[in-house]
Amino acid sequence: LVKMREIMPPKDWSKMQRPRELEVEPLSLE
């Protein structure tokens, strides 16, 4: 995970980690 994290941007890595949360968070914030 650390190697992938270095290669991928934090946003892309987060999507793989928990894509649903990323989709819900923006809606909740707005």
SULJO-V464054 format. One record per pair of residues at least 24 apart in sequence whose ideal C-beta (glycine too) atoms are under 10 Angstrom apart, sorted by the first residue. I is the first residue (numbers start at 1). GAP is how many residues later the second one is. D is the distance in whole Angstrom. If there is no record, write none. Layout:
i={I	I}
gap={GAP	GAP}
d={D	D}
This chain:
none
